[in-house]
Amino acid sequence: GEPTASGANPEPAALEAPEVVNRDAARAEDESFTLNSDRPVPVAVTVTDESGPVGGAIVAVADSQGETLFQGVTGDDGRIDAVVNAPADEESLTISITVGEETQTVVVENLDELAAIDRELAFSGEVEAPALADADGDGMPDDLDFYPADAGRAARIVYEPVIVSYEDLYPSQGDADLNDYTIRAVYEEDLNAAGDVAAVRASFQHMARGAGYRHRLYVKLPGDASLTRSFDGGAAVSSSVAADTAYEILPDSSTTISQSNTSSGQSYAPGKLATLEVVFNSPISRSTLGLPPYDLYAFVINTNREVHFPGRVLNGSGGDAYLDSDGFPWAVKLPESWLWPLEGKSVSVAYADFAAWAASNGRDYLDWFLRPEASKVFAR
């Protein structure tokens, strides 16, 4: 590191546990609920000492299994903001604050009761952080930097695989079996030192098509970017894409899977796979990009309609265009273990606890998707 004025590097500060100011926000009873098994949780952390804000502190957020959900460096104002993806049954998160070679942790419990986490960690005295090896000069020390030679990237976030599935009769609910166009999606993100998203990698495999309609899968992302796509093992194709331009991931669904995978008499036959890498020309903030699956949507060829996740498109009255008056969404995201209903079996019939889970605004029966009626779901 750079020497001090006296010509010697300072000794690491032995940090005592800081005072923690809790400004967490509680969940409202009537908060929006979109029938997904996880939810975004905003996290704000401010680090101070007796002289004011502490910039350059490394803040990481991990789930109860120790998996890193976020990592970034506080700015000159001592603050960093993030949004992490929390499974509905996640009970706690751990926030780690590293200054020099010292790390302090704060465990946030009763996560299901919180709408947002906002903590200030106030150290007594003045924090004297030693200069640590940082080959790319991005502010993230080499031993915590997943890309120590790349100043544009500092952390890699790996998400659990999910199933995304669409009902294609929008704006009608149809049979509500959630199997019309079903995809397995796996995401990774690269974050820069500030915690913004520099790149996204993902794969998408067609899993089921319980519909006579045909579909294409698209994604629309903010920010100009370079995209590289590979489909069905073919050569990778790269292109430049302007912000908010829809990009095709999977072509006509009648060509990407050999059978419906929604009949009790079928043995599972997986569909075709596409991979995608997006490198943003300038890193995108989480508040702008959102969390995976981002704006991933199905285009229904037969009806010329798009089917988006709730929270992405407003109708003419300012309401959610893809969440009806009954709270029904036309797109859902669920854990990879989820078994979709057989054709014509609504999700509330295939899963006995689904209706109670939905009626509780997602607070009860959090593991409803683990208890299917075996005769009413497709066992792959």
C-alpha positions as a printed NumPy array, in Angstrom:
array([[  0.   ,   0.   ,   0.   ],
       [  0.934,   3.673,  -0.109],
       [  3.226,   4.762,   2.74 ],
       [  2.041,   7.352,   5.256],
       [  3.67 ,  10.746,   5.618],
       [  6.002,   9.271,   8.237],
       [  7.101,   6.606,   5.769],
       [  5.46 ,   3.631,   7.521],
       [  2.177,   1.845,   7.012],
       [ -0.172,   2.123,  10.022],
       [ -0.897,  -0.897,  12.132],
       [ -4.345,  -2.453,  11.653],
       [ -6.914,  -0.931,  13.98 ],
       [ -8.331,  -3.357,  16.51 ],
       [-11.998,  -2.537,  16.156],
       [-14.37 ,  -3.108,  19.01 ],
       [-17.961,  -4.041,  18.258],
       [-19.615,  -0.863,  16.975],
       [-22.837,   0.65 ,  18.185],
       [-25.574,  -0.382,  15.775],
       [-28.383,   2.032,  14.992],
       [-31.403,   0.118,  13.704],
       [-33.703,   1.879,  11.248],
       [-35.207,  -1.263,   9.709],
       [-38.672,  -0.968,   8.176],
       [-41.38 ,  -3.439,   9.133],
       [-43.474,  -5.23 ,   6.533],
       [-46.951,  -3.852,   6.033],
       [-49.878,  -6.214,   6.367],
       [-51.238,  -5.146,   2.963],
       [-47.97 ,  -5.094,   1.049],
       [-47.997,  -6.121,  -2.593],
       [-47.77 ,  -9.887,  -3.098],
       [-47.135, -11.511,  -6.459],
       [-47.311, -15.234,  -5.629],
       [-43.548, -15.737,  -5.835],
       [-41.597, -17.768,  -3.294],
       [-38.972, -15.09 ,  -2.694],
       [-38.838, -11.314,  -2.435],
       [-36.41 ,  -8.417,  -2.808],
       [-35.078,  -6.958,   0.442],
       [-33.446,  -3.498,   0.296],
       [-30.338,  -3.266,   2.473],
       [-28.664,   0.035,   3.419],
       [-25.5  ,   0.14 ,   5.548],
       [-23.762,   3.282,   6.814],
       [-20.366,   3.077,   8.536],
       [-19.17 ,   5.963,  10.724],
       [-16.589,   6.771,  13.366],
       [-16.318,   9.787,  15.657],
       [-14.968,  11.885,  12.768],
       [-17.834,  11.08 ,  10.431],
       [-18.456,   8.709,   7.52 ],
       [-16.028,   5.866,   6.839],
       [-15.469,   5.348,   3.122],
       [-13.814,   2.247,   1.728],
       [-15.378,  -0.206,   4.199],
       [-16.277,  -3.523,   2.555],
       [-19.867,  -4.576,   3.208],
       [-21.064,  -8.092,   2.426],
       [-24.496,  -9.656,   2.904],
       [-24.854, -13.438,   3.238],
       [-27.806, -15.749,   3.763],
       [-28.176, -18.228,   6.613],
       [-26.248, -20.816,   4.595],
       [-23.274, -18.488,   4.208],
       [-23.846, -17.778,   0.516],
       [-22.843, -14.251,  -0.491],
       [-25.788, -12.232,  -1.792],
       [-23.967,  -8.905,  -2.135],
       [-20.552,  -7.311,  -1.697],
       [-19.477,  -3.706,  -2.181],
       [-17.456,  -0.784,  -0.805],
       [-18.905,   2.214,   1.058],
       [-18.606,   5.574,  -0.668],
       [-17.223,   8.788,   0.798],
       [-20.528,   9.203,   2.635],
       [-19.89 ,   5.886,   4.411],
       [-22.994,   4.364,   2.864],
       [-23.797,   1.582,   0.462],
       [-27.194,   0.437,  -0.79 ],
       [-28.112,  -2.994,  -2.073],
       [-31.132,  -5.143,  -2.837],
       [-30.812,  -8.855,  -2.112],
       [-33.053, -11.738,  -3.094],
       [-34.403, -13.548,  -0.032],
       [-36.354, -16.815,  -0.112],
       [-39.668, -16.429,   1.7  ],
       [-38.574, -18.887,   4.394],
       [-35.174, -17.226,   4.999],
       [-34.979, -16.403,   8.706],
       [-31.844, -14.268,   8.889],
       [-29.142, -12.43 ,   6.989],
       [-25.596, -11.665,   8.1  ],
       [-24.007,  -8.309,   7.307],
       [-20.193,  -8.248,   7.47 ],
       [-18.265,  -4.968,   7.61 ],
       [-14.545,  -5.17 ,   6.917],
       [-12.18 ,  -2.267,   7.568],
       [ -8.574,  -3.158,   6.871],
       [ -7.994,  -6.573,   8.358],
       [-10.784,  -6.347,  10.931],
       [-14.314,  -7.647,  10.328],
       [-17.447,  -7.037,  12.358],
       [-20.731,  -8.859,  11.754],
       [-24.35 ,  -8.025,  12.391],
       [-26.998, -10.744,  12.243],
       [-30.426,  -9.547,  11.14 ],
       [-33.079, -11.921,  12.465],
       [-36.842, -12.223,  11.965],
       [-36.326, -11.388,   8.324],
       [-39.905, -12.315,   7.475],
       [-41.09 ,  -9.288,   9.467],
       [-38.91 ,  -6.759,   7.622],
       [-39.604,  -4.78 ,   4.459],
       [-36.122,  -3.195,   4.436],
       [-32.882,  -3.294,   6.42 ],
       [-31.205,   0.02 ,   7.314],
       [-28.311,  -0.135,   9.767],
       [-25.689,   2.398,  10.856],
       [-22.548,   1.02 ,  12.445],
       [-20.831,   3.655,  14.557],
       [-17.272,   2.9  ,  15.699],
       [-15.887,   4.703,  18.73 ],
       [-12.712,   6.654,  18.086],
       [-11.28 ,   6.988,  14.609],
       [-10.978,   4.048,  12.248],
       [ -7.439,   3.711,  10.927],
       [ -7.535,   1.235,   8.084],
       [ -4.224,  -0.042,   6.719],
       [ -3.636,   0.   ,   2.99 ],
       [ -4.04 ,  -3.543,   1.66 ],
       [ -2.956,  -5.08 ,  -1.633],
       [ -5.323,  -3.962,  -4.399],
       [ -3.77 ,  -4.787,  -7.764],
       [ -6.534,  -3.272,  -9.902],
       [ -7.048,  -0.212,  -7.694],
       [-10.838,  -0.543,  -7.461],
       [-10.988,  -0.26 ,  -3.67 ],
       [-11.674,  -3.958,  -3.095],
       [ -8.627,  -5.68 ,  -1.504],
       [ -7.218,  -8.544,  -3.53 ],
       [ -8.119, -11.159,  -0.922],
       [-11.806, -10.188,  -1.189],
       [-11.841,  -9.393,  -4.911],
       [-13.136, -12.207,  -7.129],
       [-11.534, -10.377, -10.084],
       [ -8.34 ,  -8.886,  -8.567],
       [ -6.935,  -7.899, -11.973],
       [-10.133,  -6.308, -13.331],
       [-11.044,  -2.854, -11.995],
       [-14.541,  -3.147, -13.485],
       [-15.524,  -6.269, -11.54 ],
       [-15.084,  -7.215,  -7.906],
       [-17.674,  -9.838,  -6.884],
       [-19.546, -12.732,  -8.459],
       [-23.054, -13.508,  -7.228],
       [-24.438, -16.975,  -8.056],
       [-28.197, -17.492,  -7.76 ],
       [-29.998, -20.757,  -7.133],
       [-31.688, -22.192, -10.261],
       [-35.355, -21.321, -10.597],
       [-38.386, -22.322, -12.612],
       [-40.205, -19.509, -14.412],
       [-43.567, -20.295, -15.913],
       [-46.183, -18.377, -17.871],
       [-49.938, -18.593, -18.399],
       [-50.445, -17.607, -22.032],
       [-54.155, -16.663, -22.228],
       [-53.517, -13.137, -20.897],
       [-55.639, -11.201, -20.005],
       [-57.696, -14.294, -19.048],
       [-56.509, -16.544, -16.212],
       [-57.1  , -19.61 , -18.348],
       [-56.877, -22.869, -16.429],
       [-54.273, -21.509, -13.977],
       [-52.15 , -24.65 , -14.229],
       [-48.953, -22.608, -14.613],
       [-47.466, -24.92 , -17.228],
       [-48.12 , -23.219, -20.583],
       [-44.508, -22.137, -21.093],
       [-42.066, -23.33 , -18.438],
       [-38.346, -22.517, -18.315],
       [-35.458, -23.421, -15.997],
       [-33.27 , -20.347, -15.506],
       [-29.843, -20.037, -13.861],
       [-28.236, -16.63 , -13.245],
       [-24.847, -15.204, -12.275],
       [-23.907, -11.54 , -11.866],
       [-20.614,  -9.684, -11.691],
       [-20.657,  -6.616,  -9.44 ],
       [-18.143,  -3.783,  -9.432],
       [-16.651,  -2.47 ,  -6.203],
       [-19.574,  -0.082,  -5.727],
       [-22.029,  -2.98 ,  -5.884],
       [-23.463,  -2.138,  -9.308],
       [-24.016,  -4.884, -11.896],
       [-21.29 ,  -5.007, -14.548],
       [-22.302,  -8.25 , -16.282],
       [-24.938, -10.986, -16.26 ],
       [-24.616, -14.61 , -17.349],
       [-27.593, -16.933, -17.59 ],
       [-28.905, -20.15 , -19.098],
       [-32.491, -20.929, -20.081],
       [-33.84 , -24.414, -20.78 ],
       [-37.324, -25.132, -22.081],
       [-38.979, -27.556, -19.607],
       [-42.687, -27.803, -20.487],
       [-45.277, -26.552, -22.942],
       [-48.791, -27.319, -21.756],
       [-50.414, -25.169, -24.414],
       [-51.438, -25.173, -28.05 ],
       [-50.125, -21.628, -28.451],
       [-46.566, -20.878, -29.547],
       [-44.173, -18.612, -27.672],
       [-40.803, -16.913, -27.799],
       [-38.728, -15.955, -24.751],
       [-37.323, -12.425, -24.522],
       [-35.471, -10.269, -22.027],
       [-35.388,  -6.482, -21.872],
       [-32.573,  -4.856, -19.91 ],
       [-31.712,  -1.235, -19.121],
       [-28.372,   0.142, -20.274],
       [-26.443,  -0.235, -23.515],
       [-24.642,  -3.574, -23.591],
       [-22.767,  -6.218, -25.518],
       [-24.662,  -9.518, -25.643],
       [-23.447, -12.991, -26.534],
       [-25.981, -15.782, -27.082],
       [-25.611, -19.457, -27.83 ],
       [-28.566, -21.701, -28.678],
       [-28.775, -25.497, -28.708],
       [-25.007, -25.933, -28.637],
       [-24.451, -23.732, -31.672],
       [-21.835, -21.057, -32.16 ],
       [-21.997, -18.015, -29.911],
       [-23.359, -14.888, -31.609],
       [-22.46 , -11.439, -30.286],
       [-24.195,  -8.129, -30.842],
       [-24.511,  -4.631, -29.398],
       [-27.908,  -3.776, -27.952],
       [-29.295,  -0.401, -26.895],
       [-30.97 ,   0.093, -23.524],
       [-34.497,  -1.321, -23.168],
       [-34.251,  -3.3  , -26.39 ],
       [-35.992,  -6.685, -26.303],
       [-33.588,  -9.535, -27.033],
       [-34.736, -12.988, -28.135],
       [-33.426, -15.849, -25.999],
       [-35.465, -18.876, -27.149],
       [-37.212, -19.106, -30.538],
       [-40.66 , -20.513, -31.363],
       [-41.613, -22.904, -28.55 ],
       [-43.001, -25.409, -31.035],
       [-39.375, -26.001, -32.09 ],
       [-37.644, -26.03 , -28.707],
       [-39.258, -29.031, -26.996],
       [-40.364, -32.408, -28.361],
       [-43.382, -33.007, -26.087],
       [-45.502, -31.127, -23.593],
       [-44.116, -32.684, -20.373],
       [-47.521, -32.041, -18.791],
       [-49.192, -35.447, -19.196],
       [-49.096, -38.219, -16.601],
       [-48.254, -40.72 , -19.326],
       [-45.044, -39.006, -20.391],
       [-41.459, -39.57 , -19.355],
       [-39.666, -36.256, -19.037],
       [-37.794, -35.121, -22.147],
       [-35.98 , -31.798, -21.634],
       [-36.115, -29.086, -24.251],
       [-33.392, -26.983, -25.816],
       [-30.99 , -24.708, -23.971],
       [-29.813, -21.155, -24.601],
       [-27.032, -19.283, -22.814],
       [-26.661, -15.539, -22.571],
       [-23.935, -13.165, -21.415],
       [-24.612,  -9.439, -21.069],
       [-21.76 ,  -6.998, -20.43 ],
       [-23.058,  -3.496, -19.736],
       [-21.203,  -0.566, -21.283],
       [-21.587,   1.131, -17.893],
       [-22.495,  -0.75 , -14.7  ],
       [-26.19 ,  -0.689, -13.808],
       [-27.487,   0.016, -10.309],
       [-29.653,  -2.633,  -8.682],
       [-32.534,  -0.192,  -8.349],
       [-32.505,   0.233, -12.133],
       [-31.866,  -3.377, -13.149],
       [-33.883,  -5.232, -10.534],
       [-33.186,  -8.811,  -9.5  ],
       [-33.25 , -11.941, -11.67 ],
       [-35.195, -12.866, -13.71 ],
       [-35.272,  -9.118, -14.577],
       [-37.807,  -8.304, -17.319],
       [-37.921, -11.836, -18.729],
       [-41.135, -12.293, -20.665],
       [-42.983, -14.601, -23.033],
       [-44.28 , -13.369, -26.355],
       [-47.368, -15.353, -27.413],
       [-47.162, -15.681, -31.189],
       [-50.806, -16.66 , -31.685],
       [-52.249, -13.657, -29.82 ],
       [-49.456, -11.152, -30.444],
       [-49.36 , -10.405, -26.687],
       [-46.508, -10.152, -24.221],
       [-46.676, -11.828, -20.8  ],
       [-44.51 , -10.1  , -18.168],
       [-43.936, -10.605, -14.471],
       [-45.885,  -8.341, -12.115],
       [-44.181,  -5.101, -11.204],
       [-42.825,  -4.437, -14.69 ],
       [-45.638,  -2.836, -16.704],
       [-48.369,  -0.407, -15.659],
       [-51.817,  -0.236, -17.244],
       [-53.613,   2.932, -18.291],
       [-54.934,   3.455, -14.767],
       [-51.495,   3.213, -13.179],
       [-52.091,  -0.302, -11.853],
       [-50.047,  -3.421, -12.52 ],
       [-50.868,  -4.656, -16.023],
       [-49.906,  -8.232, -15.131],
       [-51.627,  -8.686, -11.766],
       [-55.4  ,  -8.93 , -11.885],
       [-58.008,  -7.924,  -9.288],
       [-57.776, -11.401,  -7.708],
       [-53.996, -11.042,  -7.298],
       [-53.363, -13.543, -10.091],
       [-50.083, -13.173, -12.025],
       [-49.451, -14.585, -15.485],
       [-45.793, -15.266, -14.693],
       [-44.285, -16.917, -11.599],
       [-40.812, -17.766, -10.314],
       [-40.385, -20.788,  -8.036],
       [-37.542, -22.978,  -6.728],
       [-36.076, -25.53 ,  -9.106],
       [-37.599, -28.348,  -7.042],
       [-41.118, -27.239,  -7.959],
       [-43.205, -29.742,  -9.937],
       [-45.67 , -27.982, -12.22 ],
       [-49.298, -29.196, -12.392],
       [-50.497, -31.639, -15.018],
       [-52.442, -30.142, -17.903],
       [-55.774, -28.735, -16.767],
       [-55.016, -29.08 , -13.034],
       [-54.973, -25.646, -11.441],
       [-52.137, -24.942,  -9.045],
       [-54.611, -24.719,  -6.143],
       [-55.759, -28.278,  -6.903],
       [-52.246, -29.65 ,  -7.393],
       [-50.987, -28.067,  -4.156],
       [-53.359, -28.282,  -1.196],
       [-51.655, -25.446,   0.717],
       [-51.388, -23.03 ,  -2.196],
       [-54.687, -21.237,  -1.526],
       [-53.91 , -20.77 ,   2.171],
       [-50.437, -19.462,   1.322],
       [-51.882, -16.973,  -1.165],
       [-54.629, -15.894,   1.245],
       [-52.008, -15.175,   3.934],
       [-50.189, -12.789,   1.59 ],
       [-47.294, -15.226,   1.475],
       [-46.664, -15.303,   5.234],
       [-47.968, -18.81 ,   6.044],
       [-47.332, -22.203,   4.402],
       [-44.07 , -20.888,   2.987],
       [-43.055, -24.349,   1.773],
       [-46.361, -25.095,   0.017],
       [-44.486, -26.006,  -3.176],
       [-42.796, -28.954,  -1.442],
       [-46.1  , -30.787,  -0.838],
       [-47.798, -31.576,  -4.152],
       [-50.695, -33.914,  -4.736],
       [-48.63 , -36.584,  -6.475],
       [-51.35 , -37.561,  -8.932],
       [-51.799, -33.963, -10.097],
       [-48.245, -32.851, -10.902],
       [-45.713, -33.816, -13.549],
       [-42.955, -35.878, -11.912],
       [-39.733, -35.346, -13.792]])
